[in-house]
Amino acid sequence: MIIKSTSPFDLSRKKNRWSEKLIKLFLTFAGIVSIFTTIAIVYELGKESLLFFSLPEVNLVDFLTTTTWQPSIGKFGVLPLVTSTLITSFFAMLVAIPLGLGAAIFLSEYASERTRKVIKPILEILAGIPTVVYGYFALTFMTPILRSIFGENKVEIYNMLSAGLVMGIMILPLISSMSEDALHAVPRSLRDAAFGLGATRLETSIQIVLPAALSGIIAAVILGISRAVGETMIVAIAAGSGPNFTFNPFKAAETMTGYIARISGGDLAYDTADYNSIFAIGLLLFLITLLLNMISRKISRKYREVYE
Amino acid sequence: MTLEDNKQWAIETEELDIYYGDFRAVKHVSLQIEPQKITAIIGPSGCGKSTVIRAFNRMNDFIPGAHATGKVLFRGQNIYDPKIDPVQVRQKIGMVFQKPNPFPKSIYDNIAWGAKINDYNGNLNDLVEESLQKAALWGEVKDQLQKSALSLSGGQQQRLCIARALAVKPDIILMDEPCSALDPIATLKIEDLMRELSKNYTIIIVTHNMQQAGRASDYTAYFTMDADRAGMMVEYGVTSQVFTNPRNKSTEDYISGRFG
């Protein structure tokens, strides 16, 4: 039987799909905007930092190695700001990593589906609390507790420990939620295999599921650290204002972000050394988070267990 | 049933009912498994084959809402007794799953892990070699023990999973459709391996593949479901008898390919 085609079917005639084109144009535009903004920010940071470093009283080596930050007398050693950033971030991670991971493992491996569905959104609400609230929480709740535990003469009203701990509470839901997603994505078949060999829930969670989810968990931890390093409001309120080179977490010390917030919020004239310095500090902050990102990629590539 | 009484079975069920929530998935299963033989469980989809095999080492515990009534007797103890530690049950009754599921670790660690968590205090290297030998995989992987298990082919991965189960030194190995994701050649290799292993281990296999049950098993249990969609065993006996001279009409229809 011969089938005769009644209407010619011309494959070469292209349809004009306007909506496709429009959407593509919009998406390209969105992509370009985000890339362009990043480039512009880096450019602006670099340009203003260059102005700062070209000032006669500033040089890069002193900036990175000396421990006094007093622009009024021409001392620009950034280390006190860096150490207090690192100390507050350290205490934040001390709270956020173990508790966040613990919560994630509980939710993913131990809790029933019902418990998980109730608890996870509650945990995520924590992430929605404005950081300024956390700041006052640190100052008016955490600090008095610390002072009553360690003694009022030891713990200053503004101190890094309080800010760091509360920052940890703020970051906790981020780490637990992201880690939980990573753990939950590990296929059930791996858990079955482990249980089938007579593994307990703990052995299965820690030795099989956790390594398989490691790259996601490390990503969560790094994002957490980046947030801690970049967090401003809590440290500005609770960690104290005024650079202070100390490793004592009970003392007040201003972080890099706290300093930037204070200077940019104040009424300093353009083109003073103080004003330009915030760009240099911003650039340094950016480089620190960039470095953390690169390290984390290395770590996760080395230790992760790819399951598919 | 031709099987005699008062015998030491490898494992047996008595009036086993398994529920998922309110739904009864398996009804009144009383099944005695011969030690050091291969017992195949066959039947159409949804007849509760996998549910039953997973009851033998309490893998159903991980399915929310699943619970069982009746008994599963292993060495004289009901493994569903509240006093029983399911972790220890699974050390004695190992399992191989439908899809090969090696850990994303090295070949060596895949075998050694089960032994390590069970406080094995012999020589791990020897155990790994011995287990891989038994699973007929040693020759193919002996020079690449540190390579990822996921670099192996599907058939090799499944034999690795068998080796991994053997390393824990179980009495019984449960296989839940172990060849359904494999090609015919890999399937035959697994069947040869099962035959070899049955000299020392009791093997229970769920299979969709009737030819496989006919070829590879000593005993066959045929399951189907009743009007409430609850799975139940309708025929059990020596494989050759079940296949050539089934007592039940439904078994005959299934085996001759009229449905299923």
Interface residues (C-beta under 8 A of the other chain):
Chain A: S112 E113 P187 S189 L190 R191 D192 A193 A194 F195 G196 L197 G198 A199 T200 E203 Q207 I208 P211 A212 E305 V306 Y307
Chain B: N57 M59 F62 P64 V87 Q88 V89 R90 Q91 K92 G94 M95 F97 K99 N101 P102 F103 P104 K105 W113 G114 I117 N118 L150 C161 R164 A165 V168
